[in-house]
Amino acid sequence: MIRRNIVLTGFMGTGKSTVGRLLAQKLGYQLVDTDVIIEETSGKTIPEIFAEEGEAAFRQLERETAVRLAAQSGLLISTGGGMMLDPANGAVFRPTCDIFCLTAPAEEILRRVLADEGQARPLLNVPDPRGRILELLTARAEKYGQYTQIDTMGKTPEQIADEIVGLCARA
């Protein structure tokens, strides 16, 4: 049986990694993180790719990764926050994937990101990280809005995973 992939997208701090692990476990899917795949295939970290080759080269690697993953089945794909802003990636994933965008209010995102000390967040390395989050959420709202929205505020990762399982069962 061919199993549709599940793609989790959304802004940093919305729970893509945590929910992705739970969801993959519940469904018996293989969890893949697009940023990890890009780092493994390129032999460079994301910051190195940006510094040495530029954002355009990184976005091309994202598109190539999307094509490879969309051709497989039974994957839980956790994307970098900007990957699904590229319409080409959405077009590649739609035929074989159910795409969910995890959301949270700016204040909650800031709280979660500040609590996650092990993660480097270059986009928020600014004097007003809350303002930057609001600015980015506003800029990305239309593109994120084309995918099924899952509000993560006030829910446990388990509840969010169960909600997505329920939505997939109805599809």
C-alpha positions in Angstrom: 0.0 0.0 0.0 1.3 3.4 -0.9 1.2 5.8 2.0 1.0 9.5 1.4 3.9 11.4 2.9 3.2 14.0 5.6 4.9 17.4 5.4 5.2 19.6 8.5 6.0 23.2 7.8 5.6 26.5 9.7 7.7 29.1 11.5 10.5 28.2 13.8 9.3 27.3 17.3 6.0 25.9 16.2 6.9 22.3 17.1 7.8 20.7 13.7 10.6 18.6 15.1 8.9 17.5 18.3 5.5 16.8 16.7 7.3 15.2 13.7 9.0 12.6 15.9 5.8 11.7 17.7 3.8 11.5 14.5 6.4 9.4 12.7 6.4 7.0 15.6 2.5 6.8 15.7 2.3 6.1 12.0 5.4 4.0 11.5 6.7 6.6 9.1 10.4 7.4 8.5 11.1 10.9 9.9 13.3 13.1 7.6 14.4 16.6 8.2 15.1 18.5 5.0 17.8 20.7 6.5 19.6 17.5 7.8 19.4 15.9 4.3 20.7 19.1 2.7 23.7 19.2 5.1 24.4 15.5 4.5 24.2 15.6 0.7 26.2 18.9 0.4 28.8 18.1 3.1 28.2 21.6 4.5 26.2 23.1 7.3 23.3 25.4 6.3 25.2 28.5 7.5 28.2 27.4 5.4 26.1 27.0 2.3 24.6 30.5 2.8 28.1 32.0 3.5 29.9 30.3 0.7 27.3 29.8 -2.0 24.4 32.1 -1.1 20.7 31.8 -0.5 19.9 31.0 -4.1 22.1 27.9 -4.0 20.5 26.8 -0.7 17.0 27.2 -2.2 18.0 25.1 -5.2 19.2 22.4 -2.8 15.8 22.6 -1.1 14.0 22.1 -4.5 16.2 19.1 -5.4 15.5 17.6 -1.9 11.7 18.1 -2.4 11.8 16.2 -5.7 13.7 13.3 -4.2 11.4 13.0 -1.1 8.1 13.5 -3.0 9.0 10.4 -5.1 9.0 8.2 -1.9 6.2 7.1 0.4 5.7 6.6 4.1 7.8 9.7 5.0 7.2 12.3 7.7 9.0 15.3 6.3 9.9 18.2 8.6 10.9 21.2 6.6 13.0 24.3 7.3 10.8 27.3 8.0 11.3 28.8 4.6 11.1 25.7 2.4 7.4 25.7 1.7 7.4 29.4 0.9 8.8 28.4 -2.5 5.8 27.6 -4.7 7.9 25.0 -6.6 8.2 22.9 -3.5 4.5 23.0 -2.8 3.8 22.0 -6.3 6.2 19.0 -6.0 4.8 17.8 -2.7 1.1 18.3 -3.2 0.5 15.1 -5.4 2.1 12.7 -2.9 1.9 14.5 0.5 -0.5 15.9 3.0 0.9 19.3 4.0 0.3 20.8 7.5 1.5 24.2 8.7 2.0 24.4 12.5 1.2 27.8 13.9 1.6 29.7 17.2 1.3 33.4 18.2 4.5 35.5 18.1 4.8 35.7 21.9 4.6 31.9 22.2 7.1 31.4 19.4 9.5 33.8 21.2 9.0 31.9 24.5 9.7 28.5 22.9 12.7 29.7 20.9 14.3 31.3 24.0 13.7 28.1 26.0 15.4 26.0 23.2 19.0 27.0 24.1 20.6 24.4 21.8 19.2 25.8 18.6 21.0 28.7 16.7 18.3 31.1 15.3 20.2 33.5 13.1 17.0 35.2 11.9 16.3 36.3 15.5 19.8 37.5 16.3 18.5 41.1 16.3 17.8 43.8 18.9 14.0 43.1 18.8 13.4 39.4 18.2 9.6 39.7 18.9 9.3 42.4 16.3 11.3 40.3 13.9 9.0 37.3 14.5 5.9 39.5 13.8 7.5 40.9 10.7 8.3 37.4 9.3 5.0 35.9 10.3 3.2 38.8 8.4 5.4 38.3 5.4 4.9 34.6 5.3 1.2 34.5 6.2 -0.2 34.2 2.7 2.1 31.4 1.7 1.8 29.5 4.9 -2.0 30.0 4.7 -2.3 27.8 1.6 -1.7 24.7 3.8 -3.9 23.1 6.4 -3.3 25.1 9.6 -2.7 23.4 12.9 -2.7 25.8 15.9 -0.2 24.5 18.5 -1.0 27.0 21.2 -2.2 25.4 24.5 -1.8 21.8 23.1 0.7 19.1 23.9 2.8 17.7 21.1 0.8 14.5 21.6 -2.5 16.3 21.0 -1.2 18.0 17.9 0.0 14.7 16.5 -3.4 13.1 17.2 -5.1 16.0 15.5 -3.0 15.4 12.4 -3.6 11.7 12.4 -7.3 12.4 12.6 -7.1 14.8 9.6 -5.1 12.3 7.6 -7.6 9.5 8.3 -10.5 11.7 6.9 -8.6 12.5 3.7 
